[in-house]
Amino acid sequence: LPRSFDWREKGAITQVKDQGACGSCWAFSVIGNIEGIHAVNTGKLEEYSEQELVDCDTIDNGCAGGLPDNAYKAIEEIGGLELENEYPYKAKKSKCSFNKTMSHVKVKGAVDLPKNETAMALWLVNNGPISIGINANAMQFYRGGISHPWKLLCRAGGIDHGVLIVGYGVAEYPLFNKTLPYWIVKNSWGKRWGEQGYYRVFRGDNTCGVSEMASSAVLS
Ligand SMILES: CCC[C@@H](/C=C/S(=O)(=O)c1ccccc1)NC(=O)[C@H](Cc1ccccc1)NC(=O)N1CCC(N2CCOCC2)CC1
């Protein structure tokens, strides 16, 4: 297992987006995963439409929430994903305008990863970025650095947000003879949030439930 890994360096991650005043985090998490897996499989990085999920995924609830596992199934049923610039984001649910001839990628299934951060890191290196559910309590006031809140302040059972793990690393603090392993997480609250839109969270003790709901699409 490499000591650190970052899919952004391999051109598999698109720019950070802003979901706006719409509870569509689940759609950004899933689209980010599919963009990454497609890039790893084909060498081509494309931006797919979160708005298509908000409008056309009838299993989930648009701006009122959703689950990645539902979304993968919905994309299979819808018949694929249009590009971001063909079906742009509006931060509100509107009539589904999916055009089957504009489908650029097809989902044929999904995998739920083991609830084990070492297995997740190995899977990430071999396959691509991972969609996860996370308790966002520690993200509301995050300004940067490696977030490692007390368990009782960020319960693994209180998952309420969908985000994307794009890599992992280890921070060294020789002065204190300390090393901190962390996950690199892509959020969907704009580039000005956190570290240019990213969140680094401690890796190794299921902080904020990072290993509770890890999943990925399987592309055809
Ligand atoms: C109102 C929805 C808010 C939205 C994310 C909004 S958010 O703006 O990113 C944010 C998150 C946390 C703090 C502050 C702001 N949250 C979700 O979509 C979360 C994301 C999530 C939760 C658990 C595991 C994985 C992913 N999901 C949810 O909110 N839900 C899960 C699906 C559920 N459906 C009910 C009907 O039957 C189908 C399922 C609806 C509630």
The ligand as an SDF file (V2000), in Angstrom:
LIG
                    3D

 41 44  0  0  0  0  0  0  0  0999 V2000
  -31.6360   17.2990    3.3580 C   0  0  0  0  0  0  0  0  0  0  0  0
  -30.5940   16.4630    2.7430 C   0  0  0  0  0  0  0  0  0  0  0  0
  -29.2570   16.9540    3.0710 C   0  0  0  0  0  0  0  0  0  0  0  0
  -28.1790   16.2030    2.3340 C   0  0  0  0  0  0  0  0  0  0  0  0
  -26.8650   16.9340    2.3870 C   0  0  0  0  0  0  0  0  0  0  0  0
  -26.9410   18.2640    2.5450 C   0  0  0  0  0  0  0  0  0  0  0  0
  -25.5860   19.2280    2.8530 S   0  0  0  0  0  0  0  0  0  0  0  0
  -25.9460   20.5840    2.5130 O   0  0  0  0  0  0  0  0  0  0  0  0
  -24.4410   18.7830    2.1570 O   0  0  0  0  0  0  0  0  0  0  0  0
  -25.2510   19.1930    4.5530 C   0  0  0  0  0  0  0  0  0  0  0  0
  -24.9810   18.0190    5.1660 C   0  0  0  0  0  0  0  0  0  0  0  0
  -24.7110   17.9830    6.5160 C   0  0  0  0  0  0  0  0  0  0  0  0
  -24.7230   19.1640    7.2580 C   0  0  0  0  0  0  0  0  0  0  0  0
  -25.0220   20.3610    6.6230 C   0  0  0  0  0  0  0  0  0  0  0  0
  -25.2980   20.3830    5.2620 C   0  0  0  0  0  0  0  0  0  0  0  0
  -28.0190   14.9070    2.9600 N   0  0  0  0  0  0  0  0  0  0  0  0
  -28.2620   13.8000    2.2570 C   0  0  0  0  0  0  0  0  0  0  0  0
  -28.6380   13.7630    1.0970 O   0  0  0  0  0  0  0  0  0  0  0  0
  -28.0120   12.5520    3.0330 C   0  0  0  0  0  0  0  0  0  0  0  0
  -26.7280   11.9870    2.5020 C   0  0  0  0  0  0  0  0  0  0  0  0
  -26.3480   10.7020    3.0680 C   0  0  0  0  0  0  0  0  0  0  0  0
  -26.8750   10.2900    4.2900 C   0  0  0  0  0  0  0  0  0  0  0  0
  -26.4830    9.0570    4.7880 C   0  0  0  0  0  0  0  0  0  0  0  0
  -25.5730    8.2770    4.0690 C   0  0  0  0  0  0  0  0  0  0  0  0
  -25.0730    8.7210    2.8630 C   0  0  0  0  0  0  0  0  0  0  0  0
  -25.4860    9.9340    2.3540 C   0  0  0  0  0  0  0  0  0  0  0  0
  -29.1150   11.6510    2.8520 N   0  0  0  0  0  0  0  0  0  0  0  0
  -30.3250   11.9870    3.3950 C   0  0  0  0  0  0  0  0  0  0  0  0
  -30.5690   13.0760    3.8950 O   0  0  0  0  0  0  0  0  0  0  0  0
  -31.2990   11.0510    3.3640 N   0  0  0  0  0  0  0  0  0  0  0  0
  -31.0180    9.6550    3.0340 C   0  0  0  0  0  0  0  0  0  0  0  0
  -32.0300    9.1400    2.0270 C   0  0  0  0  0  0  0  0  0  0  0  0
  -33.4410    9.3480    2.5060 C   0  0  0  0  0  0  0  0  0  0  0  0
  -34.4340    8.8680    1.5280 N   0  0  0  0  0  0  0  0  0  0  0  0
  -35.7520    8.8140    2.1680 C   0  0  0  0  0  0  0  0  0  0  0  0
  -36.7970    8.2950    1.1910 C   0  0  0  0  0  0  0  0  0  0  0  0
  -36.4010    7.0220    0.7030 O   0  0  0  0  0  0  0  0  0  0  0  0
  -35.1490    7.0600    0.0080 C   0  0  0  0  0  0  0  0  0  0  0  0
  -34.0680    7.5230    0.9760 C   0  0  0  0  0  0  0  0  0  0  0  0
  -33.6290   10.8660    2.7250 C   0  0  0  0  0  0  0  0  0  0  0  0
  -32.6670   11.3650    3.7530 C   0  0  0  0  0  0  0  0  0  0  0  0
  1  2  1  0
  2  3  1  0
  3  4  1  0
  4  5  1  0
  4 16  1  0
  5  6  2  0
  6  7  1  0
  7  8  2  0
  7  9  2  0
  7 10  1  0
 10 11  1  0
 10 15  2  0
 11 12  2  0
 12 13  1  0
 13 14  2  0
 14 15  1  0
 16 17  1  0
 17 18  2  0
 17 19  1  0
 19 20  1  0
 19 27  1  0
 20 21  1  0
 21 22  1  0
 21 26  2  0
 22 23  2  0
 23 24  1  0
 24 25  2  0
 25 26  1  0
 27 28  1  0
 28 29  2  0
 28 30  1  0
 30 31  1  0
 30 41  1  0
 31 32  1  0
 32 33  1  0
 33 34  1  0
 33 40  1  0
 34 35  1  0
 34 39  1  0
 35 36  1  0
 36 37  1  0
 37 38  1  0
 38 39  1  0
 40 41  1  0
M  END
$$$$
